[in-house]
Amino acid sequence: MILTLRTLVATLLVLSILGGSSQAKDLPGTADHPLVGRYDGSSITGYAERAFEEVRFLNGPITPQAKRATGRYMNGENSVGAAGRAWRIGYDGPADSSALDVMKTFEASLAAKGFSEIYTCQGAVCADMGGATLYVALTDESALGKVPLHQVPDRQTYASFVLKRTEGDVYASIYATDFEGHAEILIDVVETAAIDTGRIEFVDAAKMASDIGDGGRVVLYGILFDFDKATISDTSKPTLDEIAKFMTSNPSFNLVVTSHTDAKGGFDYNLELSQRRAEAVVDALVKTYGIPAARLRPFGAGMAAPIASNETEAGRSKNRRVELVRVPN
């Protein structure tokens, strides 16, 4: 009987320790992203989830040139933008955890799940304007908002990843830093969606170059307008960034910026609306990004060149698009 009682006490003690694990300290209403997971023993300290948001993931270091060109630390010069359902999750790692061990653990875990690494850096290498720059870029510039996080520039590490899927790519970044005997972790995730879901598929500068090289044009769904207007939505900025990056990298290319509508409304109305929208895109590229106006020609195609049926919303969403068409030299 005494042995049984001791065994019971020991069992209850173990259960008490497990019940008080760091995961039990998560903020209410939060959860790990199922594809990314967490570092064992860490607890969630900050959380944001958005049905649609645009997030940038580094593919190179932050430089003074990139900052001067756009006014932002993360831009088309050093990062790829992804749009879709987005998560930002902050964690406190367990006692004695280190940023480097956290990163190595995530790298191995994500690789096993099929993710490919886009970029990784440690310490001041992440930003040659000073190690704190990466922290500022991640916390101050992100549309996902801030989570509790301390900056220790010489103890920071960062990596970005992508998982290619037919139903839409998944982008993820891991930021970890050592603070007061444990690691602090920031995870960003964006699940993009394929075009046939009716949601935006993000196209970066490299993809633009590839599509135009192969077929003379690239189809873009990341430039959005206010309903029945030629006002460009703020959510279009990442795609405009990539167009500017593409044109800067290919100075001999001239483009026709073609706007397409669905078949709702009259033919003449859609033709005029699409022309104004094409002109708005050209105007933004010229005035905001400094692309020479002579390299761009706006053209409104209206409903005249559908690529899907206008009888369904899924088809209409494919037809509402902007295309960049190369003008032969």
N, C-alpha and C positions, 0 to 999 in steps of 0.2 A: 504493500500500500504506500509506503514511504517513497519507494522508487517511482511508482506511478504518479504520485503527487509532484515529485521533483521533475519528472518528464513533462508533466502538464505545465508546470511553471516555466520550464525552459522553452516549451513550445509557444506559450503565450508571449514570452519575452521576444522570441524571434518574430512572431506576428506583429508585435508592437513596433519593432524596428522597421519591418517592411511597410507597415501602415504609415509610418512617419517618414517614408522615403521622400526624396526631393520632388518626385513627380506629384505627390499629394499636395505640394505647395504651389502648384500651378495656379495662375490667375483663373478665377471662375469663368466658364464659358469659352475656354481656349483649348486648343488641341494641336498636336504635331501635324505637319503636312504628311500625308501617307506615303508619298514617294521619297521624301527626304529623311523623315524621322528625327531623332534627337541623339545627342551624345549621352551615353548611359549615366544616369545619376543627376542630370541637370534638371532645372525647373524653369517654367515659363514666367518671365517677368514683364513681357510686353507683347501685344498682339494686335494686328490689324488685318482684316480680310475685306476685299473689295470685289464686287461682281465684275467690274471692269476697271482696269488701271493700266498705265504705261510705266514701265520700269526700265532702267538702263543697267546693263551688265558689262563690266570692264572687259575689254579685249586687248588692253595695253595700258601703260602707265599714264598717270596724270602729268601733264607737262605745262610749263608756262605758256607755250604757244597755243595749246588747246584752250586754256582758260581765256586768253586774250581774244581768241577768235570768236567765241560764243558767249563769254561772260559766265559760263558754267564749267565746273570741274569735270563733270561727266557729260560727254557730248559725242557727236558723230566722229570725232577724231580718235577717241580712245574707248568707245563702248558701242555695244549693239543694243537697240531698243526692242522690247517685247511688250505686246499689248494683249490683255486678256484677263482672266480671273487671277487675282494677285493676293499674295499673303506676305506679311512681315511678322516674324516671330523672334522675340528676344529671349535668351536663356541665361541663367547663372549656372555655370558648371559646378560640379562637386568640388569639395576641398582637395587641394593639391593637383587639380587638373591644369593642363597647360594649353595655350593657344596652338602650339605646334602639334601636340598630340591630338587635340580636337580636329585640326585640319587633316592630319594623316588618316584619322578614323573615318571622317566624312569622305575623303577622296577614295578610300578603299570601298566603302559602302556604296557610294554612287556609281563607281565604275562597275561594281557587281550588278547594279540595276540597269546598266546600259547607257549611263550618262558619259558624255565626252567632255574633257576639260577644255575650256576656252582660254583661260588665262589664270595665272597664279603669281603672287608676289608676297614678299615679306618685308617688314620694316619700312625704311625710307625709300626703298626701291619702288614701292607702290606709288609714290608721288615725289618727284624731284623738287617740288616747291616747299618741301617740309613734310615730315611724317604725319602731321595732323590733318593734312589736306584730304586724305582718304576718309577719315572720320567725318569731316565736314561735308564731303560729297555724299556720303551715305545717309547722314542724319539730317542735314539742313536742306539738301536739294531734292530729296525723295518725296514724291506725292503720297507715299504711304505713311508719312509722319514719323515721329520719334518714338523710340522705346528706351528704357533706362539702359545707359551704356556709358562707360568711361573710356577716354582716349589715352592710350599709352603707346605712342607712335613707334618706339623702338621694339615693342613687343607685339606688334600687330601682324596678322597674316590674312590673306584674302584669296579666294578662288571662285571662278565662275564656271558654270557647266551648262550643257544642253543635252536633252534627251529627244531624239528625233522619233516622232510617231506619226502615223498616217492620220490620226484624229486630231493632231495639233501638237507642236513641239512644246516641251517644258524647259524653261530656263530656271536656274537656281544659282544663288551666290551664298557663300559662307564667309563671314567676317568673324575673326576671333582675336581677342587680346587678353593679356594677362593683367589681372588687377587684384591686389591684396590676397594673394595665395590661391587664386582660382581663375578659371577662364570665364570671360563673358563672350557670348556668341550672338550674332545677328544673322538671321536667315531670311532671304528674299526668294520668293518663288512666283513665277508667272506661267500659267497654263494657257498657251495660245490655242486657237481653234482653226481648223481647215476652212477654206472658203465656203464649202457646201453646207456648213452649219449656219451660215448667215452672219457669222462674226468675223472680226478683222483678222487677216493673216498678215503679220508684219514682214516687210521686205526690206532688207538692208542694202547698203551700197554694193556689196559683192554680188548679191543676187540680182540686182539691177543690171550690173555689168554682164553677168552671165546670160540673163534672158535677152538683153539687147544684142549681145554678141551672137547668140544662137538664132534668134528670130526677128531681130530688128525692133523689138518693142518689149516693154514690161508692163504688166497689169498691176495696178495698185489699189488696194482697198483701205489703206490707212489714212487717206485724205477724206475727211468728212466735212459736211456743210450743214448749217442750220436748215431746218425744214423750209423748202421752197425759197431759199435764199442763196446768195453767192458768198455768204460769210463763212470763212473757214473756221471750223471748230478748233478749240485749243488742243484737243486730243490728236490733232493732225501733226503737231510739231515734230515728233520723232521721225515720221516719214519724210517731212520736209527737210529735216536735218540730213537724212540719208541721201536724198536727191542732191542736195548741195554738196555733200561729200563725194558723191559719184561724179558730178560735173567738175568739181575741182580736180579730181584725180584723172579725169579724161578731158583735158582742155580742147581737144580737137573735135569733140562731139557737139553737134547742135541737135536740138530736140523739138518736136511738136508735142505740146502738152494738150492732150485730148481729153475732154470731159464727156462722159456718157451718162444718160439718165435711163430710168425704166420707162414703161409705156403709159404710166398714169398721167393724165392730162393731155392737152392737145399737142400735135406735132410741132407747130410753130412756137408754142410756149416753151416746150422742152428744149427746142433748138436754141432759143434765146437764153434760157436759163443756163444751159450747158456752156454756151459761149462766155457768159459772165463768170461762171465758175472757173473755166480754164484761164481767163484773164486774171482772176483773183490769185490763182496758184502762181502764175508767172510774176505777178506783182509782188507776191511774198518772196519769191526766190530772188528777185532783183533788189528789192528794198531792204529785206532783212538779211540776206546772205551775200549780197554783192555779186550775184551772177550777172554777167553782161546781158542786157536785154536782147542784143543781136543774136544770141545763141538760143533763144526761146521763142516759139511761136504758139500762141493759144489757138485752139480750135474746138468748137462745140459741135459734137456729133449728135446730140440729142438722143432720141430712141432708135436711130437709124442702124445701129450696128450691135444688136443684142448678141450675147454669147450663151444665153439660156432662155427658156420660155418665160414670157411675162405673165403667164396664167397663174403662177404660184408666187408666194412671197420669197421662197428660197431662190427661185429663178430671178425675180426682180432684184434681189439683193446682190446677185452676181452681176447684173447689168449696170447697177449704179457703181461706177468706177472711174478712175483716172488712168489713162495710159500715157506712157512716154514712148514716142516713136522717133527713132533716129533719122535724121535728115542726111542722106548721102553727101559726102564731101565732093 
